Amino acid sequence: MIKKNEDNSNKQNEKRAVISSSGDLKEFEEHVSASGSTKISGGKVNKSLRISGSGIINGDLECNGLTSSGVIKGSGNITVHGDISSSGSFNIAGFLTGEEDADFSGSAEIGNVINIQGSLIASGSFKAGHFVRGEQGIKLSGSSEINGNLSSEKNITIDGSTYIEGNVVAEDVLFGVSREKIKKQHYKIHGSILAKNNVDIIKTHVEGDIKGKVVTIGQGSEILGTVYYVDNIEIDKKAKLTNESIQIKLDEL
């Protein structure tokens, strides 16, 4: 077994993570690469981590980047000062914070808040135990479950079966953009959809309100709250609205 202790002499009180691996463990100038069965103690790694195989993280971890092509399982929070990329199974109990982009192409389950300063993309099974934020855009194309609000300063695009416990807040909100797959998809929003510009949904159940400049309610949708629009609204004949839609002024959006 190989063991490596990251050192930072400028921060004497900083807790440094200990990395051990049953396979190859190599340190480069900008990153640490581990393969096989890898264990990481809680603490800080002043480089990016690249893990292929299984990775167990005990406690909170802070690193400059995180790439995984196998299995990641963590008992605490993870803070990444760079990109996050996972093409396997990614499961942590606590918070996930990323200063750049996050891309999950396998299954991902995060027990608490997800806060990504870049864009967030998930194309597999995606579960979050609390609110999710991707400042530069969110795209979900697999099966998603969000137990809180879903928000972005840019667009939120969802193209897979989805349940959201809270509100959806973004510049544009688009559900079901791949219309040819719609028979297999359904979207359920426990809260409201609030967009600065456009809302375009299909086969979506919304228990709250909808607000947007231009609103399109597609077939199979059911809105229990009220739909508010500024410029234009289109309602499919197979959609159901509990209340009459209301046109509002831009400053009321």
LUMLOMAR-583002 format. One record per residue (C-alpha): residue number from 1; x, y, z. Coordinates in Angstrom, 3 decimals, m for minus. Layout:
<fidren->NUM	X->X	Y->Y	Z->Z>
...
END
This chain:
<fidren->1	X->0.000	Y->0.000	Z->0.000>
<fidren->2	X->1.258	Y->3.472	Z->m0.917>
<fidren->3	X->0.716	Y->6.467	Z->1.355>
<fidren->4	X->1.262	Y->10.127	Z->0.632>
<fidren->5	X->0.855	Y->13.133	Z->2.913>
<fidren->6	X->0.254	Y->16.529	Z->1.238>
<fidren->7	X->2.314	Y->19.318	Z->2.827>
<fidren->8	X->1.899	Y->23.085	Z->2.874>
<fidren->9	X->4.546	Y->24.768	Z->5.020>
<fidren->10	X->2.864	Y->28.179	Z->4.768>
<fidren->11	X->m0.177	Y->26.998	Z->6.739>
<fidren->12	X->1.002	Y->25.194	Z->9.831>
<fidren->13	X->m2.491	Y->24.715	Z->11.267>
<fidren->14	X->m4.021	Y->23.436	Z->8.040>
<fidren->15	X->m5.230	Y->19.856	Z->8.128>
<fidren->16	X->m3.651	Y->17.941	Z->5.269>
<fidren->17	X->m5.365	Y->15.001	Z->3.631>
<fidren->18	X->m3.685	Y->11.607	Z->3.622>
<fidren->19	X->m4.100	Y->9.574	Z->0.424>
<fidren->20	X->m3.561	Y->5.824	Z->0.304>
<fidren->21	X->m4.053	Y->3.476	Z->m2.637>
<fidren->22	X->m3.829	Y->m0.249	Z->m3.358>
<fidren->23	X->m2.828	Y->0.617	Z->m6.936>
<fidren->24	X->m0.752	Y->3.353	Z->m8.548>
<fidren->25	X->m0.430	Y->6.645	Z->m6.695>
<fidren->26	X->1.500	Y->9.340	Z->m8.549>
<fidren->27	X->2.095	Y->12.995	Z->m7.752>
<fidren->28	X->2.584	Y->15.563	Z->m10.495>
<fidren->29	X->3.104	Y->19.309	Z->m10.368>
<fidren->30	X->m0.601	Y->20.144	Z->m10.666>
<fidren->31	X->m2.401	Y->16.935	Z->m9.702>
<fidren->32	X->m2.349	Y->13.627	Z->m7.854>
<fidren->33	X->m3.402	Y->10.509	Z->m9.770>
<fidren->34	X->m4.672	Y->7.367	Z->m8.022>
<fidren->35	X->m5.955	Y->4.076	Z->m9.384>
<fidren->36	X->m7.311	Y->0.949	Z->m7.747>
<fidren->37	X->m8.855	Y->1.244	Z->m4.283>
<fidren->38	X->m8.120	Y->4.714	Z->m2.872>
<fidren->39	X->m8.778	Y->6.147	Z->0.578>
<fidren->40	X->m8.559	Y->9.856	Z->1.401>
<fidren->41	X->m8.694	Y->11.254	Z->4.916>
<fidren->42	X->m10.454	Y->14.545	Z->5.559>
<fidren->43	X->m8.370	Y->17.639	Z->4.935>
<fidren->44	X->m6.874	Y->19.664	Z->2.116>
<fidren->45	X->m5.017	Y->18.609	Z->m1.022>
<fidren->46	X->m3.328	Y->21.584	Z->m2.704>
<fidren->47	X->m3.643	Y->19.953	Z->m6.108>
<fidren->48	X->m6.294	Y->18.389	Z->m8.318>
<fidren->49	X->m7.304	Y->14.776	Z->m7.706>
<fidren->50	X->m7.762	Y->12.219	Z->m10.483>
<fidren->51	X->m9.226	Y->8.931	Z->m9.297>
<fidren->52	X->m9.857	Y->5.840	Z->m11.407>
<fidren->53	X->m11.335	Y->2.915	Z->m9.526>
<fidren->54	X->m12.964	Y->3.308	Z->m6.124>
<fidren->55	X->m12.401	Y->6.283	Z->m3.857>
<fidren->56	X->m13.484	Y->6.561	Z->m0.220>
<fidren->57	X->m13.343	Y->10.021	Z->1.379>
<fidren->58	X->m13.559	Y->10.117	Z->5.170>
<fidren->59	X->m14.523	Y->13.570	Z->6.428>
<fidren->60	X->m14.463	Y->16.923	Z->4.649>
<fidren->61	X->m12.203	Y->17.332	Z->1.614>
<fidren->62	X->m10.834	Y->20.442	Z->m0.104>
<fidren->63	X->m8.905	Y->20.220	Z->m3.380>
<fidren->64	X->m8.137	Y->22.183	Z->m6.553>
<fidren->65	X->m10.036	Y->19.880	Z->m8.924>
<fidren->66	X->m11.735	Y->16.480	Z->m8.841>
<fidren->67	X->m12.012	Y->13.940	Z->m11.657>
<fidren->68	X->m13.381	Y->10.436	Z->m11.139>
<fidren->69	X->m13.936	Y->7.585	Z->m13.586>
<fidren->70	X->m15.003	Y->5.025	Z->m11.013>
<fidren->71	X->m16.779	Y->5.213	Z->m7.669>
<fidren->72	X->m16.563	Y->8.104	Z->m5.211>
<fidren->73	X->m18.119	Y->7.822	Z->m1.767>
<fidren->74	X->m17.707	Y->10.545	Z->0.856>
<fidren->75	X->m18.940	Y->10.970	Z->4.429>
<fidren->76	X->m18.599	Y->14.762	Z->4.604>
<fidren->77	X->m18.452	Y->17.932	Z->2.511>
<fidren->78	X->m16.366	Y->18.455	Z->m0.629>
<fidren->79	X->m15.026	Y->21.850	Z->m1.734>
<fidren->80	X->m13.358	Y->22.033	Z->m5.146>
<fidren->81	X->m11.457	Y->25.109	Z->m6.386>
<fidren->82	X->m11.840	Y->24.039	Z->m10.007>
<fidren->83	X->m13.783	Y->21.604	Z->m12.185>
<fidren->84	X->m15.653	Y->18.517	Z->m10.986>
<fidren->85	X->m16.079	Y->15.598	Z->m13.392>
<fidren->86	X->m17.480	Y->12.139	Z->m12.691>
<fidren->87	X->m18.235	Y->9.383	Z->m15.189>
<fidren->88	X->m19.106	Y->6.722	Z->m12.615>
<fidren->89	X->m20.877	Y->6.742	Z->m9.264>
<fidren->90	X->m20.542	Y->9.875	Z->m7.117>
<fidren->91	X->m22.076	Y->9.765	Z->m3.630>
<fidren->92	X->m21.354	Y->12.155	Z->m0.759>
<fidren->93	X->m23.276	Y->12.818	Z->2.441>
<fidren->94	X->m22.651	Y->16.536	Z->2.815>
<fidren->95	X->m22.316	Y->19.746	Z->0.804>
<fidren->96	X->m20.743	Y->19.969	Z->m2.655>
<fidren->97	X->m19.132	Y->23.294	Z->m3.571>
<fidren->98	X->m17.362	Y->23.947	Z->m6.868>
<fidren->99	X->m15.736	Y->27.146	Z->m8.111>
<fidren->100	X->m15.915	Y->26.143	Z->m11.792>
<fidren->101	X->m17.968	Y->23.581	Z->m13.793>
<fidren->102	X->m19.445	Y->20.250	Z->m12.676>
<fidren->103	X->m20.234	Y->17.382	Z->m15.062>
<fidren->104	X->m21.814	Y->14.080	Z->m13.984>
<fidren->105	X->m22.289	Y->11.451	Z->m16.693>
<fidren->106	X->m23.011	Y->8.550	Z->m14.334>
<fidren->107	X->m25.039	Y->8.514	Z->m11.134>
<fidren->108	X->m24.667	Y->11.259	Z->m8.551>
<fidren->109	X->m26.214	Y->11.616	Z->m5.112>
<fidren->110	X->m25.353	Y->14.557	Z->m2.858>
<fidren->111	X->m26.904	Y->14.631	Z->0.596>
<fidren->112	X->m26.994	Y->18.380	Z->1.125>
<fidren->113	X->m26.593	Y->21.678	Z->m0.776>
<fidren->114	X->m24.932	Y->21.793	Z->m4.215>
<fidren->115	X->m23.410	Y->25.162	Z->m5.103>
<fidren->116	X->m21.552	Y->25.344	Z->m8.436>
<fidren->117	X->m20.199	Y->28.705	Z->m9.609>
<fidren->118	X->m19.876	Y->27.502	Z->m13.205>
<fidren->119	X->m22.293	Y->25.289	Z->m15.131>
<fidren->120	X->m23.844	Y->22.057	Z->m13.842>
<fidren->121	X->m24.504	Y->19.156	Z->m16.238>
<fidren->122	X->m25.940	Y->15.758	Z->m15.254>
<fidren->123	X->m26.800	Y->13.127	Z->m17.856>
<fidren->124	X->m27.485	Y->10.186	Z->m15.548>
<fidren->125	X->m29.298	Y->9.635	Z->m12.267>
<fidren->126	X->m29.014	Y->12.811	Z->m10.181>
<fidren->127	X->m30.265	Y->13.285	Z->m6.605>
<fidren->128	X->m29.768	Y->16.215	Z->m4.263>
<fidren->129	X->m30.840	Y->16.334	Z->m0.625>
<fidren->130	X->m31.225	Y->20.123	Z->m0.562>
<fidren->131	X->m31.162	Y->23.094	Z->m2.959>
<fidren->132	X->m29.055	Y->23.103	Z->m6.115>
<fidren->133	X->m27.431	Y->26.119	Z->m7.751>
<fidren->134	X->m25.428	Y->26.311	Z->m10.969>
<fidren->135	X->m24.685	Y->29.974	Z->m11.611>
<fidren->136	X->m23.726	Y->29.620	Z->m15.293>
<fidren->137	X->m26.514	Y->27.233	Z->m16.285>
<fidren->138	X->m27.987	Y->23.826	Z->m15.444>
<fidren->139	X->m28.708	Y->20.966	Z->m17.829>
<fidren->140	X->m30.295	Y->17.722	Z->m16.581>
<fidren->141	X->m30.957	Y->14.985	Z->m19.131>
<fidren->142	X->m31.327	Y->11.889	Z->m16.964>
<fidren->143	X->m33.538	Y->11.061	Z->m13.989>
<fidren->144	X->m33.394	Y->13.852	Z->m11.394>
<fidren->145	X->m34.679	Y->14.421	Z->m7.871>
<fidren->146	X->m34.071	Y->17.780	Z->m6.173>
<fidren->147	X->m35.252	Y->18.170	Z->m2.573>
<fidren->148	X->m35.110	Y->21.956	Z->m2.604>
<fidren->149	X->m34.891	Y->24.902	Z->m4.998>
<fidren->150	X->m33.145	Y->24.658	Z->m8.367>
<fidren->151	X->m31.642	Y->27.974	Z->m9.477>
<fidren->152	X->m29.273	Y->29.614	Z->m11.964>
<fidren->153	X->m28.340	Y->33.054	Z->m13.258>
<fidren->154	X->m28.492	Y->31.545	Z->m16.772>
<fidren->155	X->m30.715	Y->28.851	Z->m18.330>
<fidren->156	X->m32.132	Y->25.704	Z->m16.764>
<fidren->157	X->m32.782	Y->22.973	Z->m19.328>
<fidren->158	X->m34.328	Y->19.660	Z->m18.263>
<fidren->159	X->m34.821	Y->16.781	Z->m20.645>
<fidren->160	X->m35.348	Y->13.792	Z->m18.369>
<fidren->161	X->m37.874	Y->12.675	Z->m15.757>
<fidren->162	X->m37.650	Y->15.104	Z->m12.841>
<fidren->163	X->m39.064	Y->15.825	Z->m9.391>
<fidren->164	X->m38.268	Y->19.171	Z->m7.751>
<fidren->165	X->m39.447	Y->19.849	Z->m4.211>
<fidren->166	X->m38.925	Y->23.633	Z->m4.365>
<fidren->167	X->m38.920	Y->26.486	Z->m6.881>
<fidren->168	X->m37.157	Y->26.674	Z->m10.246>
<fidren->169	X->m35.520	Y->30.092	Z->m10.758>
<fidren->170	X->m33.501	Y->31.071	Z->m13.851>
<fidren->171	X->m33.207	Y->33.361	Z->m16.850>
<fidren->172	X->m34.926	Y->30.806	Z->m19.127>
<fidren->173	X->m36.632	Y->27.590	Z->m17.974>
<fidren->174	X->m37.012	Y->24.851	Z->m20.591>
<fidren->175	X->m38.561	Y->21.443	Z->m19.851>
<fidren->176	X->m38.789	Y->18.760	Z->m22.522>
<fidren->177	X->m36.764	Y->20.359	Z->m25.291>
<fidren->178	X->m36.342	Y->16.969	Z->m27.015>
<fidren->179	X->m39.966	Y->16.525	Z->m27.953>
<fidren->180	X->m39.370	Y->13.143	Z->m29.630>
<fidren->181	X->m38.630	Y->11.597	Z->m26.194>
<fidren->182	X->m41.555	Y->13.146	Z->m24.372>
<fidren->183	X->m43.565	Y->9.928	Z->m23.978>
<fidren->184	X->m40.929	Y->8.706	Z->m21.558>
<fidren->185	X->m40.659	Y->11.934	Z->m19.591>
<fidren->186	X->m42.593	Y->13.689	Z->m16.896>
<fidren->187	X->m41.748	Y->16.688	Z->m14.760>
<fidren->188	X->m43.194	Y->17.450	Z->m11.330>
<fidren->189	X->m42.515	Y->20.761	Z->m9.604>
<fidren->190	X->m43.737	Y->21.130	Z->m6.029>
<fidren->191	X->m43.025	Y->24.884	Z->m6.030>
<fidren->192	X->m43.145	Y->27.626	Z->m8.673>
<fidren->193	X->m41.284	Y->28.369	Z->m11.904>
<fidren->194	X->m39.846	Y->31.899	Z->m11.977>
<fidren->195	X->m37.994	Y->33.041	Z->m15.111>
<fidren->196	X->m36.537	Y->36.413	Z->m16.072>
<fidren->197	X->m37.292	Y->35.693	Z->m19.732>
<fidren->198	X->m38.900	Y->32.559	Z->m21.197>
<fidren->199	X->m40.707	Y->29.538	Z->m19.785>
<fidren->200	X->m41.281	Y->26.612	Z->m22.168>
<fidren->201	X->m42.636	Y->23.412	Z->m20.589>
<fidren->202	X->m44.343	Y->20.230	Z->m21.715>
<fidren->203	X->m45.929	Y->17.381	Z->m19.705>
<fidren->204	X->m45.140	Y->19.249	Z->m16.498>
<fidren->205	X->m47.098	Y->19.290	Z->m13.243>
<fidren->206	X->m46.576	Y->22.563	Z->m11.331>
<fidren->207	X->m48.172	Y->23.016	Z->m7.911>
<fidren->208	X->m47.192	Y->26.671	Z->m7.638>
<fidren->209	X->m47.196	Y->29.655	Z->m10.015>
<fidren->210	X->m45.371	Y->30.346	Z->m13.268>
<fidren->211	X->m43.856	Y->33.721	Z->m14.167>
<fidren->212	X->m42.054	Y->34.743	Z->m17.353>
<fidren->213	X->m41.935	Y->37.283	Z->m20.166>
<fidren->214	X->m42.990	Y->34.690	Z->m22.734>
<fidren->215	X->m44.681	Y->31.529	Z->m21.448>
<fidren->216	X->m45.427	Y->28.358	Z->m23.403>
<fidren->217	X->m47.496	Y->25.656	Z->m21.674>
<fidren->218	X->m47.215	Y->22.464	Z->m23.708>
<fidren->219	X->m49.369	Y->19.358	Z->m23.918>
<fidren->220	X->m49.957	Y->17.236	Z->m20.862>
<fidren->221	X->m49.073	Y->20.061	Z->m18.451>
<fidren->222	X->m51.105	Y->20.907	Z->m15.361>
<fidren->223	X->m50.668	Y->24.181	Z->m13.459>
<fidren->224	X->m52.371	Y->24.388	Z->m10.048>
<fidren->225	X->m51.236	Y->27.946	Z->m9.358>
<fidren->226	X->m51.502	Y->30.996	Z->m11.617>
<fidren->227	X->m49.561	Y->31.715	Z->m14.808>
<fidren->228	X->m48.240	Y->35.285	Z->m15.098>
<fidren->229	X->m46.758	Y->36.563	Z->m18.357>
<fidren->230	X->m45.467	Y->39.903	Z->m19.695>
<fidren->231	X->m45.428	Y->39.708	Z->m23.507>
<fidren->232	X->m47.086	Y->36.528	Z->m24.715>
<fidren->233	X->m48.562	Y->33.197	Z->m23.634>
<fidren->234	X->m49.299	Y->30.010	Z->m25.573>
<fidren->235	X->m51.366	Y->27.222	Z->m24.020>
<fidren->236	X->m51.747	Y->23.831	Z->m25.675>
<fidren->237	X->m55.308	Y->22.546	Z->m25.884>
<fidren->238	X->m54.223	Y->19.439	Z->m23.933>
<fidren->239	X->m52.830	Y->21.500	Z->m21.043>
<fidren->240	X->m54.810	Y->22.246	Z->m17.864>
<fidren->241	X->m54.748	Y->25.534	Z->m15.971>
<fidren->242	X->m56.606	Y->25.781	Z->m12.661>
<fidren->243	X->m56.724	Y->29.583	Z->m12.862>
<fidren->244	X->m56.934	Y->32.109	Z->m15.687>
<fidren->245	X->m53.545	Y->33.407	Z->m16.830>
<fidren->246	X->m52.745	Y->37.035	Z->m15.942>
<fidren->247	X->m50.721	Y->39.541	Z->m17.948>
<fidren->248	X->m48.394	Y->41.640	Z->m15.802>
<fidren->249	X->m45.923	Y->44.482	Z->m16.277>
<fidren->250	X->m42.201	Y->43.860	Z->m16.592>
<fidren->251	X->m41.487	Y->45.390	Z->m13.187>
<fidren->252	X->m43.879	Y->42.872	Z->m11.615>
<fidren->253	X->m41.902	Y->39.917	Z->m12.913>
END
